[in-house]
Amino acid sequence: MSKILVVSGHTDLKNNSFANKIILGHLEKIMPDAEYVYLDSQYPDWNFDVELEQNRLRNADVIVFQFPFFWYGVPSLMHKWMEDVFVHGFSHGSKGKALVGKKFLVSFTSGAPEDLYRTGGVQGYPVDDFLIPLKQFAKACGMEWIGYVYSGGLSYASRHDDEKLNRMKAKALTHAERVAEKLRSL
Ligand SMILES: Cc1cc2nc3c(=O)[nH]c(=O)nc-3n(C[C@H](O)[C@H](O)[C@H](O)COP(=O)(O)O)c2cc1C
């Protein structure tokens, strides 16, 4: 069976997350055999144990990035983790072959609803366009891009409206089910 590593890039899952907290909580329940790494709680000082992180990646067959869209990409915490851990000689370069052939799945949420992500829409571009750097990141590391699971409309501003909150909760649970379905199909 494939070894799955899920890395949470939220900057404050405990105090300042609604959707990612539900997604990860549900995923842990329905996919208990995967390994879960919470960058915010494990590294409150953002000082990563690079060797540990590289070993986790090395041991995985499937790597999942779980994060909220923060300014159209991964949160700063996750970006720093990428910068520190995915280094020349490990993930890329003539001797950096540790991740070759691993499958890479991106799972993310956004505040803006899905339909605003289209050419000429409020968000300017289809959501896929914002994933180009991650696609190329996977390619540069020799990983196989297996697509993404995305849910929009999980808005920070709606957290105090009960009806919207219930809808967002259902959507976050469904998101986790979609991730699990994708992973089980591999
Ligand atoms: C710093 C910051 C930047 C954000 N940038 C975006 C963005 O670029 N596009 C978007 O649709 N939502 C954006 N949002 C909204 C988040 O994506 C949304 O609140 C998150 O996906 C919900 O997940 P959570 O409840 O786990 O935090 C941003 C929120 C914050 C706090």
The ligand as an SDF file (V2000), in Angstrom:
LIG
                    3D

 31 33  0  0  0  0  0  0  0  0999 V2000
   -3.3930   36.4140    4.5370 C   0  0  0  0  0  0  0  0  0  0  0  0
   -4.5750   35.8780    3.7690 C   0  0  0  0  0  0  0  0  0  0  0  0
   -4.5250   35.8500    2.3840 C   0  0  0  0  0  0  0  0  0  0  0  0
   -5.5830   35.3410    1.6560 C   0  0  0  0  0  0  0  0  0  0  0  0
   -5.5040   35.3290    0.2980 N   0  0  0  0  0  0  0  0  0  0  0  0
   -6.5290   34.8330   -0.4300 C   0  0  0  0  0  0  0  0  0  0  0  0
   -6.4480   34.7850   -1.8520 C   0  0  0  0  0  0  0  0  0  0  0  0
   -5.4570   35.1630   -2.4710 O   0  0  0  0  0  0  0  0  0  0  0  0
   -7.5190   34.3040   -2.5410 N   0  0  0  0  0  0  0  0  0  0  0  0
   -8.6570   33.8420   -1.8970 C   0  0  0  0  0  0  0  0  0  0  0  0
   -9.5900   33.4270   -2.5890 O   0  0  0  0  0  0  0  0  0  0  0  0
   -8.7310   33.8440   -0.5350 N   0  0  0  0  0  0  0  0  0  0  0  0
   -7.7000   34.3190    0.1980 C   0  0  0  0  0  0  0  0  0  0  0  0
   -7.7650   34.3050    1.5700 N   0  0  0  0  0  0  0  0  0  0  0  0
   -8.8870   33.6090    2.2360 C   0  0  0  0  0  0  0  0  0  0  0  0
   -8.4290   32.1960    2.6400 C   0  0  0  0  0  0  0  0  0  0  0  0
   -8.0250   31.4570    1.5120 O   0  0  0  0  0  0  0  0  0  0  0  0
   -9.5440   31.4450    3.3770 C   0  0  0  0  0  0  0  0  0  0  0  0
   -9.8620   32.1690    4.5310 O   0  0  0  0  0  0  0  0  0  0  0  0
   -9.0800   30.0230    3.7200 C   0  0  0  0  0  0  0  0  0  0  0  0
   -8.9030   29.2450    2.5550 O   0  0  0  0  0  0  0  0  0  0  0  0
  -10.0720   29.3290    4.6250 C   0  0  0  0  0  0  0  0  0  0  0  0
   -9.4090   28.2690    5.2830 O   0  0  0  0  0  0  0  0  0  0  0  0
   -9.2050   28.2690    6.8770 P   0  0  0  0  0  0  0  0  0  0  0  0
  -10.5510   28.4790    7.4820 O   0  0  0  0  0  0  0  0  0  0  0  0
   -8.6190   26.9390    7.1820 O   0  0  0  0  0  0  0  0  0  0  0  0
   -8.2520   29.3940    7.2030 O   0  0  0  0  0  0  0  0  0  0  0  0
   -6.7310   34.8340    2.3300 C   0  0  0  0  0  0  0  0  0  0  0  0
   -6.7770   34.8750    3.7290 C   0  0  0  0  0  0  0  0  0  0  0  0
   -5.7220   35.3840    4.4510 C   0  0  0  0  0  0  0  0  0  0  0  0
   -5.7930   35.4100    5.9560 C   0  0  0  0  0  0  0  0  0  0  0  0
  1  2  1  0
  2  3  1  0
  2 30  2  0
  3  4  2  0
  4  5  1  0
  4 28  1  0
  5  6  2  0
  6  7  1  0
  6 13  1  0
  7  8  2  0
  7  9  1  0
  9 10  1  0
 10 11  2  0
 10 12  1  0
 12 13  2  0
 13 14  1  0
 14 15  1  0
 14 28  1  0
 15 16  1  0
 16 17  1  0
 16 18  1  0
 18 19  1  0
 18 20  1  0
 20 21  1  0
 20 22  1  0
 22 23  1  0
 23 24  1  0
 24 25  2  0
 24 26  1  0
 24 27  1  0
 28 29  2  0
 29 30  1  0
 30 31  1  0
M  END
$$$$
